[in-house]
Amino acid sequence: MKDRSLPGPTLVERADRALRTGPLHTLELARSALKLEGNPRAASAAVFALLGSDPRFQVDGEGIWRLASREAPGPPLRRLTFAVVDVETTGGSFQRGHRITEVAIVEVRNGEVGASFESLVNPGRSIPPRIQGLTGITDAMVAEAPSFEGVAPHVARRLEGRVFVAHNASFDWGFLDQELLRASGTGLSQPRLCTVRMGRRLVPGLRSYALDPLTRHFSIPIHARHRAHGDALATARLLLHLLNRAEVRGASDLAGLERLLKGR
């Protein structure tokens, strides 16, 4: 039985608990966390009166509240350098002997799409007809291409010190990690972002978070779909839109973005 003599959580404690799951807009904080109903202006004013002078809480110009960082903030998201990756493969898993047929890396730096690298890769095995039809990459096209060992130094150099980004990142990460281990003995270790995961959190309401519907939502064209450079370039442009939405939601650095993506 509940002891009614014990006081319940204060409004400040409720706000603290709510914001531990991620940033909230003023009205969302007022209504869902603090149970302040009625006139929106009055509810917003109550939140500012309650929390505005408390150093444990921060609010930005968009009315997004978050807990004050208990750690020194990292570099701002827009100051980071991202390596946006796409690979095409022979269609199956790496564990079953499938290999990369094409790799592309597009740099995003200071809020802009930058230099890119792309190369066909000789997988050392035939490409199934179904995959040739999907990607347009044929056995003849990769016959004279370098093996992954030949492009590994270029790939490693363009990934080093950058945040790894891909659409459905676990797929591209898994192949490149294994290929780099095989070629040089050193796999991937940098921070990783997935634009599928970011899209689900930051663009609610879409029926699908595949690359095509997400890029259509932001009017981003894809040139050469299912080719590594075309998909990587579209993903890089998508990343900029998603980073902008994350910043509006109060994510100022990579740690803040991760907290936002983990939130309810």
N, C-alpha and C positions, 0 to 999 in steps of 0.2 A: 504493500500500500504506500502511495506517495505521501511523504511527510509535508503537509501544507505549511508547516512552520518555517520551512527552509525557503529563502527567497529565490526566485527564478533568476535567470541571466538578465543583466542590465541591457539596455539598448546598445551601449558601446560594445559589450561582450558579444551580442548578436551580430553586430556589424563586423567585428573581428573574425568571428567564425565564418560568416558568409564570404568575406573577402579572401579567406585562406584558400578557397577553391578557385579564385581567379578574379580579375577586375569586373566591376559592375557599374552600369550607368546609375546616375543619381536616383531616377524614378524606380529602377529595378531594385536598388538597394532599399529604398524607402518602403516599397510595397511588399516584396517577397521576404526580405530579411527583417525589417523593422516593423512591418505590419501597419504602416502609416497610410491610411486610405484618405479619400476625399480629394480636395482641390490639388492638382499637380504642383502648382506654384507653392502652396503651403507645405506640401510634403517635401519638396526640394529644399525650401527654406529651413525646415526642421532638420534635415540631414546636415546642411551646412552649419546650422547653429550647434548641433550635437558634436560633429566631427571636425569642423573646419579649423579649430585651434589646437586639435590634438595631434602631436607630432607623429603618432603611430599611423596616421592615415594621410594619403596624398590624393589630390584630385587634379586632373588636367583641364585644359581649356574646353574640352568636349564634354565635360561632366562625368568622366570615367574615374571612379574611385579604385584605389588599390592600397594595400598595406605598404608602408614605408619599408624600403629594402633594409634588411638586417645585415646585408653584405655589401661590399663595395660594388657598384654596378660595373658590368662589363662594357666593352665598346658598343656604341649605338649600332642598331641593326644596319642602318644605312652606311656605316663605316666599315662593315665587314666585307670580305671578299668571298664570293660563293662560286663553286665549280658545279655548274648544272650539267648533268651527265645523262646520256642515253646510249644504250647498247642494243644492237640487233644480234640475234643468236641463231643457232641451227634448230631451235624450237623446243628442246627438252631441258632437263636439269643438268647442271654441271656434274653432279654426282653420277649421272648416266653417260658421261662422256661428251655432252654437248658443249659447244664452244662459241665464242664471239665471232661474228662475221663483219661487224662494223661498230666503231666507237666514235662518239663526239662529245666534246666538253666545251661549254660556252661559259665564259667568265661574266659574272655580275659584280660590279665594283662601284661604290659611291652612287648607288641608285640607278646605274645605267648598265645596259648590255655591252659587253666589251669583246675582246678577242676570242676566237674560237679555234679549236683543233678538231679535225675529223680524219678518219682513215678507214678504208676497207681492211679487213683482216682475213688472212687465209686460215680457216678453222682446222685444216688438216683432215677434214671428213666431208662427205657430200651434204648438201643442203636439201632437205626434203622438198618435194614439189609444192606442197601446201605452203611452206614458208617462203619459197621462191615467189609464189603468187602473191603472198601478203606483202613482202618487203620489196620485191623487184630485184633482190640481190641473187644472182645466179652463180652456179659453180664456175662458169667461165669468167665472171667478173672478179672473183676472188683468187683465181688460179695464180695470177702473178702478184697478188698483194702480199705484204709482209706478214709473217706469223705474229702472234701477239708478243712474243719475245722481242721482235723487232721494234714494236711501237711502245713497249713497256716503259722505257726511260722517258719518253715524251708524255705519256699518261701520268706517270708518277710525279713529274715536275709540275704539271698543270693542276694536280690535286693537292700538292704539298701546301700546308698552311691555310687551306681554304675549307669552308664549310661545304660538305658534299650534299648536293641536292639532286633529286630525281623524282619522277612521277612513278609511284609504287617503288619507293627507293630500295626496299629489301631485295628486289629482283636485280637491279643494276649493281647495287653494292655487292651482293653475293657473287655475281659473276666476276666483277673486277677484283674483288678481294682474293678470290681463288686464282684468277689468272695472274695477278701480281705476285702472289705467294709462289706460284709455279715458276714464274719467270725470274724472280729476284730473291725470293725467300722472305719478303716483307709485304704484309698485307695492309689493309686500310685501318686507320685508327682515329681519324678526325671526327668532329661533330657531324651529325647527319640530319637532314630535314627531308620530309616526304611531302610533296605538294598534294597528294591525295588526302593525307591526314590534315594538312593545313586547310584544304578546301572544305572538308567536312565540318571543321570547327568555325571557319570564318565566312563561309558562304552557305548558310543553312537553307534547306528547302529544295535543293536540286534532287532530281530523281536518280541521277548517277553522278559519280565523281571521277569518271574516266576523263582522259585528256580532252576528248572532243567536246563534251558538254561544258566543261569548265572553261575552255578557251572560247567557246561560243558565248558564254555568259559575259565575258569581258571583251568580246569582239576582237579576239586575237586570231589572225589567220595562221594556218599551218601550211607551210610550203613543203611538199614532199613528205606526206604522212607515212609513218612506218619506216622512214629512213632516219638514221641516228641524228644527223645535223638538223633536219627539219623539226623533229620532235624535241630535241634539246633546246633549240632556239625558241620554240613556242613555250616550253616549260620555263625558260628564263624570263620571258615576258610575263607569264602567269605569276611567277615568284614575286615580281615587283608589285603587282596588284595585291597579292596576299600579304606581303610585308607591310604595305600601306594600311591595310585593314587591321593588321595586328598592332601597328603603332597607334591607330585610333583607339583600339581597345586597351591601350595602356602598356603594351609590351615594348619596353625601351631597349632591351638587350636580348641576347640569346637565351639567357636563363629565364627572363621574363616571358619570352615567347614560349618556352617549354612549359612554364607554369600555366600559361593561357591555354595551350593545347591539351593539357592534362585536366583542365577544369571541366565542370559539368556543363 
